[in-house]
Amino acid sequence: MSDKTAEVHVTDAVFFVYYCIVFGGFLTILSGIHSPADVKRLPEKKISELAREIRHTIIEVVGCNGGHLSSNLGAVELTIALHRVFNSPEDAIVWDVSHQCYAHKLLTGRYDRFYTLRKKNGISGFTRKDESPHDFFNCGHSSTSISSALGLLMAWNIKKRPGKVIAVIGDGALTGGMAFEALSHAGQLSKNLIVVLNDNQMSIDHNTGSISRYLSRITMSAHYQTFRYKIDRTIDRVPYFNKHLEKFIFRFKRAAKGLLLTNNLFTDLGFEYVGPLNGHDEHELEMVFRRVEKLQRPVVVHVVTKKGKGYSPAEDNPEIFHGIGPFCISDGTVEKFDTLSFTEAFSNALMELASKRTDIAAVTAAMAKGTGLASFARHYPERFFDVGIAEQHAVTFGGGLAAGGLTPVICIYSTFMQRAVDQVIHDIALQNVHAVIVLDRAGVVPNDGETHQGLFDIALFRPVPGIRIMCPASAEDLKLCLGYAVSSQGTTLIRYPKLTCPSEQNAFSQPVVQGRGTLVMCSSFAPSLEAGLDFRFNDDNGRILFVCTGGIYSEVLVAARALLLQNVYVDIYALRFIKPVDEDYFTDLAAGYDGIVLVEDGVVTGGVSTYLQNVLFKAGISNVGVKAFPDRFYSQGTREQICEDAHMSPEYLEKEALRIACSADRHIQVPGILHKKEKEEV
């Protein structure tokens, strides 16, 4: 076991002891919940106490590990009611995005491991099939629950398997077009799907658009539901004539809906509609779910909840506590560091450009704060567009802005842009419009796991004709790349990681030349050495060139410095452009080195590294190594842990460079390393 692994295990053990002592002393109910059957056996008078314990546990663990706090605190009573009425996993509860699944995890046998939330080898912050039979899908993206739940229900029906299927979706996720496609299909099939609409007036940022206003309007229609149930109960009591009255009553209820609940989208799609209900009244929820369980047709249960319920800092600032790192539980404050992230660097650069150019518009999909556009939204509201959780629409809408003469800057996380590949191809590239697409969280994304890694965008978008793709390696580099993209015709895609910007190097202040990167001469920043250590560059030493995408420059820089200490001369060529590449310039540059190591923060298949390796081979340069992420999904962990798992950490990059050095055609003076010809002689 490595020292780092041992340190992680010791830290986990210490926290587990703290978790058991503190929580064990506080909790008297939750620690005894090992399955939903235990929840069902609880007397009703204990439910509110259970809800308090769940909230306490979530706040404590998220305070230590980070996570999605506001949405989970708001869904506690809803989750308890679902598990007291339905029989998971014989009945399936499908959580949309699964930002609200922490209480579900605690009630389905994961309390004793909940302290490992979002940590390496711990439980995921999202639902995950291999974690529990109560999780039916791996889910981290929005608006999927109704589609997947409907498919599951149809499969069960065909296989004659009994059981209810419940899709839990938030009002924010309902802004995604996929949710409406699924609602339309479910109404057409007319099967007994239950859709629970958790309406908290927020997704990540405050909801925008007509759907949010529509839900707010029908929230005022609770009296219709009371009226409907009274009618149903009255008809059921009428002997002999009740069947003959059904058609008349159906028409009567439709007329009542038209009078009391105009323009109900769900009923028009073929659903029964129940609500709105107080999402924090577990007794009322339980009573309604027991009625709904008996229905043999699709139904929407509209529940109104409050994000951050039970924790005042989260109630007051639900958007801040939507997804948050570790924080001080007593007052909700988050430790601030005197560093600049790539997101902040982008925000600063865009604001500077927007102050000079009135044609720049910014577009995002419910991620104004996450993508650094909050400042732009405040200063230029007439040029800012938050389209809700609708990435496909965001891209095509941006294409329309460009067609109208504006310069759209479309800002979306890399993992969410996967949903809009067709729109980038058809509505941006094919139209040859002047647009800038900004992918935040490209490359490795810590803590959130498989669904949120940004490792696929290079392979997805490099084949698209007419698109430039840029990878800035520092804050200054990002500023220059954004300026170039805004001032150049055509479409430019800029990708950067969820990471603190590395220290500036002079190379990154060079003007942008299309197709070329920037060369960092590592000898100019050789680290100070301990007294007595012999450090020299020798003309006989071979030279190794790291060629890297900007998102993994930090790891390459650490590896380069480690190699310098071993008397291995290393330079770094940071790829500003991964499309197009000035192949002549690149091969001329590479020819001056004895070996090349290509490093990419994307998957190896379809990536830029294999393309560049082929370019070098054609030019007669064969001593080339490739380091990119193997084709697999990566679980949650820190950035360092994920890179280590993928053999992409600085240590592995260093080893690859040493291997290439050993393969060079001339003698390399590296302590402890033999040239391949020397090995043959031995």
Secondary structure, 3 states (H helix, E strand, C coil): CCHHHHHHHHHHHHHHHHHHHHHHHHCCCHHHCCCHHHHHHCCHHHHHHHHHHHHHHHHHHHHHHCECCHHHHHCHHHHHHHHHHCCCCCCEEEECCCCCCHHHHHHCCCHHHHHHCCCCCCCCCCECCCCCCCCCCCECCCCCHHHHHHHHHHHHHHCCCCCCEEEEEECCHHHCHHHHHHHHHHHHHCCCCEEEEEECCECCCECCCHHHHHHHHHCCCHHHHHHHHHHHHHHHCCCCCHHHHHHHHHHHHHHHHHHHCCCCHHHHCCCEEEEEEECCCHHHHHHHHHHHCCCCCCEEEEEECCCCCCCHHHHHCCCCCCCECCCCCCCCCCCCCCCCEHHHHHHHHHHHHHCCCCCEEEEECCCCCCCCCHHHHHHCHHHEEECCCCHHHHHHHHHHHHHCCCEEEEEEEHHHHHHHHHHHHHHHHCCCCCEEEEEECCECCCCCCHHHCECCHHHHHCCCCCEEEECCCCHHHHHHHHHHHHHCCCEEEEECCCCECCCCCHHHHCCCCCCCCEEEEHHHHCCCCCCCCCCCCCCCCCEEEEEEEHHHHHHHHHHHHHHHCCCCEEEEEEECEEECCCHHHHHHHHCCCCEEEEEEEEECCCCHHHHHHHHHHHCCCCCEEEEEECCCCCCCCCHHHHHHHCCCCHHHHHHHHHHHHHCCCCCCCCCCCCCHHHHHHC
